[in-house]
Amino acid sequence: MADNGIQLHTENSPLLSSTKGGEKISNSDVEKGKAEDDANKATMPTILEDAIDTFHLAIPMFISRVSYVGMKTTDTALLGRMSGKALSAGALSDLWTMCTAILIQGRVLSILVGQSIGANNPQLAVVYLRISFLILGILSIGVMISFSYTEQVWLWLGQPEDIAKDAGYYSFVFIFAIPARLGFAQLSQFLSAQRIMKPEVSASLMALLCNLVLGVALVLGIPFTEFDGWGFKACPVVTVVVLWFQCSFLFFYWLKYGDTTSAVKDLKSSAGHKQWISSLTEGITITRIRTFSALYFPAALALGSDFFRMGLIGAIAANIGEREVGLFNASYRILWITLIFVGSLSGAAGIKIGMRLGSGHAAAARQAAAVGIGLALGFLLLLSAIVYFNIRLFGKLFTDDESYLDLFEECRWPFTCVIFFMSLSVGLETIPLSMGQTGNVFYAGFAAGWLGQVPGVLLLIRFWRRDLYALYTGVAIGYGVLVIIYGWLAYSSDYRKYSDMARKRTEVS
């Protein structure tokens, strides 16, 4: 299918188009200004075609995200089967490591790659892949060091010595997974930004299966009769090995099917030569590092702000009561289920927006944004209704305690509002992010969250009612404000301006 006059990359096309003589290819027939948009309207896909194409992209993204959640669920289930102590140690390890791993989880490479491919400058996409490895590799050193202090942190916070020691071991083993996680995240962005989904889906599904089979066999000893498994010590080791397998699969897929690109040929031909380091750093300049950093660090800060803000709200729930914090943690799992659906649709729209901005098709980028949000909104209304009318059924996924289920049902209205506004804010956030407005996204999230959501929760609990109903109401109001801000950013942004910025960023104009 042609996307607004652009030749799309499919599973059967090369990962990157090659350029003659290493030169950048410019679109000579693309004119600047609004006249270009008027000329392109005749070749734009219809809204129905755009919707079908967005679904086509969203399905593999959904499968990949479900696979990731499945791996995390498998690890939790294995730990729970062993003992409550093992489950607590794993939870403490995850809580600490997630706090620092946020530094290497900003997903901006897909923005630069998508815009570079749209601008027909594929070699720059490879350069930004190298830059992402360079910057995130440096940041990962600090993350690794922080992982090694897990035991000391939890001892300082008053956790029992045996549980803190197990949590420290769990985190230490995962230090060896950081390069694999980083590599998989960057390569999957590099491929998906070119509309190439098959390798990520295949790798994710195989990793999910391997993690389940190896975990059950080596950790629990099932189905062996004379082997009881290696227990807790083996659990993180199995996951680390699977993560390396997942990353390796993606990397070798890239090497195999990227033979037509001069960049990959350079990587292969440089192997074994003394100048191989200079080959790997080819194209990396201070200007390009600044371009990447200007997008990356605000995105990472925005992600960190969201994480710590919800952590604080979880602490407020714990202060209300034991049942409340247990129900809040369980309900957060339901929120993530809806985010998988909405995030896949908005992520697919984000890919299309980035490529169209890079190609200079501003009007088509606006249409892709509108179609993506329309689809996400329709699914979100359906999912919200399903949760609202089946709240007890969802609650039984986590507990059979009738008192917990009664409390969950009592809070279903504000909780459903949280689902709706939180998911919609994530969907809308994709639009300014795809334009490169990572700074605006950070400031909007900070203002709505720390200046609106958190004070709102505290005020409602203090002056209205001290329970989860008030807490969920405050959270929903905060996300409602964020939806308004993101919606205004998406609607009022000058797509022509950001298309010109994208083309300047990708060095074609």
N, C-alpha and C positions, 0 to 999 in steps of 0.2 A: 504493500500500500504506500502511496506517496503521501507524505505529510506536509501539506501546504507547499507543494513544489519542491520539497527537500527529499533527496534520496535517503530513505531511512536504512539504518543498519539492522539486519535481521540475523536469525541464527545461522543462515547460510552465507552471509556476507563476511568479508574480512573484518577483524576487530577494529582496525584502523585503515583508512585509505592512505595509500602512499602518495608522496608528492614528487613530482619530476625534479630530479636534481636537488632534492632537499628543499626546494623553494615552497613558500606558503602559497596556497591557492586562494585567490580572492574572487568574490562573486562580482564580475564586471557588470552584470545586468541588474545588480541591486543598487537602487538609488536611495539617497538619504532623504529623510523627511516624510511628511504625510502622503506625498504623492506615491511613494512606494506601497504604503498600506492600501491605498485605493486600487492600485494596479494588482495587488496580491489577493484582494477579496474575491476576484473571479476564480482563483485557483485554490482558495481555502477549502479544506474538507468541510462537509456539512456538520452540523451539531451532532446528528445521529452517528456519522462516521467517526467523529471525535470521541463520542461516548463509547462506541464499540472498541475503538483502539485503546482507550484508557482501561477498559475492562481487560483487554488482552494483555496489557502490561501489568495490571494489578494482580492478576491471578498468580503468576509465579512469585511475585513479591509477597503475597499472602502466605504461600506455601513455605517460603524461606523463613518468614517470621514465626510461623507456627512451629517449624522445626526447631528454632532457637528456644522458644518457650518450652517445647517438649523436652529438650535436653536439660534445661533447668529444673523442670518438673521431675524428670527421671532421677537427677542427683538428689533432690529433696526426698523423693520416695525411698531411695536406697538408704539414705541416712536415717529416715524415720523407721525403716524396717530393722535397723541395727539397734538403736536405743534413743531415748530422749536426749541423752547427753551428746550423742553424735549429731543429732539434729540441731541442738543449741549451738554446738561448736561451728557447724557449717553456716548457720544463720549469722553468728557473730563475725565469721570470716567474710561472708558476703557483704555485710553491712559496712565493714571498714574498707574493704577493697573497692567497693563501688564508689565510696567517697573520693578516692584518689584516682581511680581509673577513668573518671569523667574527663580528666585532662587530655586523654587520648581518644575520646569518643566523639569529638566534633565532626560532623559529616558535611564537609564543604568541598571535598575533592570532586564529588559528583556535579557540583555547580560549575566548576572550572572545566571539567572534562566535557560535560554536555554542551557548554557554550563554545568550547574549542571545536568540537565535532560539528556543531551547527554552523560555525564560521568557516568550516572546511580547512582548519589548521590542525590536523591530527597529531603532528609531531609535538605541538605544544601540550597536548593532552598527556603524552608520555612524560614530558618534562615535569608537569605538575604532579604526576604520579611519583616521580623521583623526589621532588621537593617534599611531598607529603611523608614519604618514608624518612627523609632527612630530619624534618622538624619533629614528627611524632616519635622517631627513634630517640632523639635527644630527650624529649619529654618523658619517654618511657623509663629512662634511667631513674628519674625521681620517683616514678610510680613503683618500680621494683624495690627501691629502698624502703618506701612506705609499707609495702607488703611485708617486708621482713620484720617490721616492728608491731605486727598485729598482736602478738602475745603481750608485749609490754603495755600497749595501749589499753587492752581490756583489763589487765591487772591493775593499772592505774585508775580505771573506771570502776573497780570494785567487783569484777567478776571472779568466780571461784578459780583457783589456780589450775585445776585439772582441765576445766573447760577452756580457759584462756590458752593453755598449752596446746590443746588439740586445734583450736582456732588458728594459732600461730603456725602449726604444721600445715594445716589446710591451705593457708595463704602462701606459705613458703613454696609449696609445690606448684601453686599457680603462677609463681614468678616465671617459671619456665614456659608458661603458655602465653605470656604477654607478646613475644614476637609473632607467634602464630595468630593470635587474635588481631594484632595490628595489621599483619599482612593480609589476612582474609578480609578484614573490613575495608582496607584501601583497594585491594584488587576487585572486590565485589562492587564497590562504588564505580571503579574505573570501567568495569564491564557493563553494569546496569545503566550507566549514563549514556552508553551507546545502544541501549535497547537490547542488550544481550543478557538474557536471564537464565538460559538453560544451565550453564556451568554452576552458578550459585545454587540453583534449585537442586541439582543433582548432588552437589557436595553437601548441602544442608541435610537432605534426606538420608544420604549414606551415613553422615555423621550421627544423625539421630538414631538410626538403626544400630550402628556400631556401639554407640554409647549405651544403648539399652541392653544389647546382647552381652557385651563385655562386662558391663556393670553387674548384671544379674549373675553371670558366671564367676567372675573374679572377686566381686565384693561379697555376694551372698552364697556362692557355691552351688547355685541352682543351674542345671538339674543333677549335678554330681552327687553320688551317694557317700563317697568317702572323702569328700573335700568340702569343708564348710566355708570356703572363701577366705580371703585375706582381710576382710572387714574394713574398718574405717581408713586404715592406712592406704588401701588400694583405691578408694573412691576418687580422690583428686587426681591420682596418677592415671587412671583410666580416662578421665575427662581431658587431661592434658594431652595424652597420646592421640585421642580422637580429634582434638582441635588442630594438632599438627597434621594429621591426615587430611582434614578438611582444607587447610590452607595449601598443602602440597598439591592436592587434586586441582584446586583452582589455578595455582601457579603453572602447573604443567599443561593444563588446558590452554592457558594463555600462550605459552611457548609453542605449542603444537599448531594452534589455529591462527597465530599471529605472524606466520612466516612471511607474509607479503609486505610487512612493514619494515622500513629501513631501521626503525628504532630497535625492533626485536632482533634484526640481523646484526646490528651493532653489538647488542648484548651477547649474542651467541659467538660472534667472531672474536670478541675481545677476551673470551674465556681462555685462560692459560697464558695470556700475554702480560708483560710487566705493566702495561698502561691500562689494565682493566679498570682501575679505580677512576681514571680520567674519563673512561667511556661511560661509566655509571653516573658520573656527575655532569655529563655533557648537557649543555643548555641551561644549567642552574646559574642564575644571576641574582644579585642583590635585589634588583627591581622585582623579579618574579617571586623571590622569597617574601618580599614585602607585600606583594599582591595576595599571596596565599595567606600570610599571617593576618592581614587586615580583615580577611573573611573568617579565618579559623578561630582566632582567640575570642572574638565576641560570641561566636556560636558555642564554643566550649563553656564560656562564662554563663551564657543563657541556660545551657543544660545543667550546669552546676547549681545555678540559682534555683531552678525548678526542683532539683533533687533535694537540696537542703531545706527549701521551703516546705515541701511535703513531709520531710523528716520532722521538722518542727511541729507541723500540724499533727503528725502521729504522736509526738511527745505530749501535745495538749490533750489528745484523746486518752493517752495513758494516765494523765493526771485526773481525768474525769472518773475512770474506774477500770477494773480489769476486764469486764465484759466489753466495755466500749473499745478499748484498744485492740482486743482480739477480733471484734467485729470490723473495726476499721481496717485492720490488716487483711482480713478475708475479703472485704469489699474492694480493696485495691486490686485484688486479682481479677475481679469482674471488670474493673475499669480497663485493665490491660487487654482483656479479651476484646472489648469494643474498639480499643485503640488499634489492634491488629487489623481489623476490617477497614476502619477509616484511614489509618496510616498508609495502608496499601494503595487505596484509591488516590489519596492526595500525593503519595510518593510517585505514582505513575504520572499524575498530572505535572508534578515538578520536573520530571525528565523531559516531558514535551515542552514545557515552558522554557527551560534552559536551552534546549536545542533551537527553538524558534527565535529566542532572543539573540542567540549567537549568529543565526543566519540572517538577522535583520527583519524578520517577519513579526513586527510588534502586534499587529491586529490579531494574527493567528495565536500569538502567545496569550493575549487577553482572552481569546475564546477558549483555549486549553484550560486556563485558570477557572473560567466560569463553569465549564463542563465538569471539571474535577470537583469543584465545590458543590455543584448541583447533585452529582452522584453521591458524594459523601454525605450531604444533607439528607437525601432520600433514605440511604441505608441507616443513617443515624436515627432518624425518626422511627424507622421500623424496629431497630435494635432497642431503642429506649422504651418503646411500647411493650416489647417482649419482656424486658426486664421488669418494668413496672407491674405488669399483670401476672408475673410469675416469680415474684421476689422470693417467696419461701422456697421454691424449687431451686433457685440459684443458691440460696443460703445453705441448702442441704448438700451442696457440693463440698462444703467445708465443715459442717457440724450437724448433729442430730438433736442438739440441745434445744428444747422448745423455748426456753427463755431467751436464747440468742436469736432464734427465728422470729419470736414475737417482737423483739427490739428491732430487728432488721425490717420487719413489715411496717412497724410504726414509722420508720424513717424513709420509707420507699419514695415519697414524693421529693424531698430535697436530694436524696441520693440519685434519683433518676435525672434530676436537673444537673447534678455534678457530672454524670455520664455524658449528658448532651453537650453541655458547655465546654467541658474539658476536651472532649473528642473534637468538637467543632473548632476549638481554638488551635488544636494541633493541625487540623486540616487547613485552616486559613493561614497558619504560620508558614506553610510550605510555599505560598505564593511570594511573599517578600524575600524569603530565603533563596528561592530560585532566581530572583533578580539580583541577589548579592547584598540585600539589605540586612546583613547579620547584626550590624550595630543597632539599627532600629528595632529589630526583634528582641535584642537583649534589653534595651531601655524600656520597651513596652512591657516585657515580662517582669522586669524588676519593679516597675511602677505599679502595675496591676497586682502583683503578688505581694511584695513587701510593704507597699504603701496602701494597698486596698484589701487583699485577701486575708493576710495575717491579722492586721488590726480589726478587720470585720469579724473574724472568728472570735478573737478575744473579747470584743465588745458584746457580741451576741451571747456568749457564754456567761459573761459577767452580769449583764443587765437584763437578759431575756430569760433564758433557761439553760441550766447546766447539764446538757446531754448531747447525744450525737445529732439530734434533730437540728439544734442550733449550729453545731459544728459543720454539718453538711450544708446548711443554708449559707453560712459564711463562705465556705469553699465555692459553692455554686455562684454566689454573687461576684466573687473575685474572678472566676473564669468567665462570667458574663461580661464583666468590664473588659477583659482581655479580648473576647470575641469582638466587641465593638471596636477596639483599637486596631486589631488585626484586619477586621473587615474594612475599616476606613483606609488602612494602608493598601490593601489589595484593590479597593475600588478607586482611590484617588491617585494612585501611582501613575506616572507618565510612562507607559510601556515603551514609547519611542525613545525617551531619554535613557531608560535602562537597557534598551536594545543597543543604543549607541555606546553606552558604557561597557556592555558585554563585548562588543566588537573591538573596542579599544583595549579591553582587558586581554582579549585573545589575539591582539596585535595584527588585526587585518584592516583597521582603519584608524 
